Amino acid sequence: MINIVYDIKVYRQTLKDIIKEDDVVVELGCHVGNSTSIISQLAPHGKIIALDKGTESREKLDELKKEVKTPIEFINADVRLHETLEEVGQKVDEWGGCDVLSVDLGGGYHPDTTFKVFYIWSSTLKPRDTIIRNIVEYINTYSFFKAA
């Protein structure tokens, strides 16, 4: 199932609707871990790989890892790079696959990049559920996506 949302409240509610307690979740664009914290509560027996290329992410995620039971692996990397996907793909394979792919990359500025990242990561990891935030503008630019 692919869920496309824009509003952060809807995004987080959708996480609550789709994540199960033992899911393996790959979160692209974790920023400072606000959604990661929610994911950890929803998947206390699961595992999380949280990725962000921002400099403020590592310290906040290190703090969060001390507060929660769910194992969180933070990777400070650019999700557009093949080597990042390859590293995550190997970890996910070791863990039995990816259940949920969560994509929140700030696509308001470059929604086409967010869409491309979603497509490549989803095609590779083959998650049960995917949630994508911030590509609404991109989708609305193509007439074949618009409602009749």
C-alpha positions as CSV (number, residue, x, y, z in Angstrom):
1,M,0.0,0.0,0.0
2,I,1.3,3.5,-0.9
3,N,0.1,6.4,1.2
4,I,0.7,9.9,-0.1
5,V,0.2,12.8,2.4
6,Y,1.2,16.4,2.8
7,D,0.2,17.5,6.3
8,I,2.6,16.4,9.0
9,K,-0.3,15.5,11.3
10,V,-1.8,13.2,8.7
11,Y,1.6,11.7,8.0
12,R,2.1,10.8,11.7
13,Q,-1.5,9.5,12.0
14,T,-0.9,7.3,8.9
15,L,2.3,6.0,10.6
16,K,0.1,5.0,13.5
17,D,-2.4,3.3,11.1
18,I,0.2,1.1,9.3
19,I,3.1,0.3,11.6
20,K,2.9,-3.0,13.6
21,E,4.7,-3.7,16.8
22,D,7.4,-5.9,15.2
23,D,7.9,-4.0,11.9
24,V,11.2,-3.1,10.3
25,V,10.9,0.5,9.3
26,V,13.2,2.5,7.1
27,E,12.7,6.2,7.6
28,L,14.2,8.5,4.9
29,G,14.4,12.0,6.2
30,C,14.3,11.6,9.9
31,H,15.6,15.1,10.6
32,V,15.7,15.4,14.5
33,G,13.7,12.3,15.2
34,N,10.2,13.5,16.0
35,S,8.6,10.9,13.7
36,T,11.2,8.4,14.6
37,S,10.1,8.7,18.2
38,I,6.5,7.9,17.2
39,I,7.7,4.9,15.1
40,S,9.7,3.5,18.0
41,Q,6.5,3.6,20.2
42,L,4.5,1.8,17.5
43,A,7.2,-0.8,16.8
44,P,8.6,-1.7,20.2
45,H,9.6,-5.2,19.0
46,G,10.8,-4.0,15.6
47,K,13.8,-2.2,14.2
48,I,14.3,1.2,12.7
49,I,16.9,2.5,10.2
50,A,16.6,6.3,10.2
51,L,18.5,8.3,7.6
52,D,19.2,12.0,7.2
53,K,22.0,14.0,5.7
54,G,21.5,17.0,8.0
55,T,24.1,17.9,10.6
56,E,21.7,18.3,13.5
57,S,20.3,14.8,13.2
58,R,23.0,12.7,14.8
59,E,23.0,14.3,18.2
60,K,19.2,14.2,18.5
61,L,19.0,10.6,17.3
62,D,21.7,9.5,19.7
63,E,19.6,11.0,22.5
64,L,16.5,9.3,21.3
65,K,18.2,5.9,21.1
66,K,18.9,6.2,24.9
67,E,15.3,6.8,25.6
68,V,13.5,4.1,23.6
69,K,13.6,0.3,23.6
70,T,13.3,-0.2,19.8
71,P,16.7,-0.5,18.2
72,I,17.4,2.5,16.0
73,E,20.3,2.6,13.6
74,F,21.0,6.2,12.4
75,I,22.8,6.7,9.1
76,N,24.0,10.2,8.3
77,A,24.0,10.0,4.5
78,D,22.4,11.2,1.3
79,V,19.6,8.9,0.3
80,R,20.0,9.8,-3.3
81,L,23.3,7.9,-3.4
82,H,23.5,4.3,-4.5
83,E,25.9,3.3,-1.8
84,T,23.5,4.5,0.9
85,L,20.7,2.3,-0.6
86,E,23.1,-0.6,-0.9
87,E,24.2,-0.3,2.8
88,V,20.5,-0.1,4.0
89,G,19.5,-2.9,1.7
90,Q,22.1,-5.3,3.2
91,K,21.0,-4.5,6.8
92,V,17.3,-4.9,5.9
93,D,18.0,-8.3,4.2
94,E,19.8,-9.4,7.4
95,W,16.7,-8.4,9.4
96,G,14.2,-10.3,7.1
97,G,13.0,-7.4,4.9
98,C,11.5,-4.0,5.1
99,D,7.9,-3.7,6.3
100,V,7.4,0.0,6.1
101,L,9.2,2.7,4.1
102,S,8.7,6.2,5.4
103,V,9.7,9.0,3.1
104,D,9.7,12.6,4.4
105,L,12.4,14.4,2.4
106,G,11.2,18.0,2.4
107,G,9.9,17.5,-1.2
108,G,8.2,20.9,-1.2
109,Y,11.4,22.3,-2.8
110,H,12.2,19.4,-5.1
111,P,9.2,17.0,-5.2
112,D,10.5,15.2,-8.3
113,T,13.6,14.2,-6.3
114,T,11.4,12.9,-3.5
115,F,9.4,10.9,-6.1
116,K,12.6,9.4,-7.6
117,V,14.0,8.5,-4.2
118,F,10.7,6.8,-3.3
119,Y,10.6,4.9,-6.5
120,I,14.2,3.5,-6.3
121,W,14.0,2.7,-2.6
122,S,10.6,1.1,-2.8
123,S,11.5,-0.9,-5.9
124,T,14.6,-2.2,-4.1
125,L,13.3,-2.8,-0.5
126,K,9.8,-3.9,-1.5
127,P,8.1,-2.8,1.7
128,R,4.6,-3.9,2.7
129,D,3.6,-0.3,3.2
130,T,5.0,3.0,2.1
131,I,4.2,6.5,3.2
132,I,5.4,9.5,1.3
133,R,5.1,13.1,2.4
134,N,5.6,16.3,0.2
135,I,5.1,15.1,-3.3
136,V,1.6,16.4,-3.7
137,E,2.7,19.3,-5.9
138,Y,4.7,17.0,-8.2
139,I,1.7,14.6,-8.6
140,N,-0.6,17.5,-9.4
141,T,1.6,18.7,-12.3
142,Y,0.8,15.6,-14.3
143,S,-2.7,15.2,-15.7
144,F,-2.8,11.4,-15.6
145,F,-2.7,11.7,-11.8
146,K,-5.5,14.2,-11.5
147,A,-9.0,13.2,-10.6
148,A,-11.5,13.6,-13.5
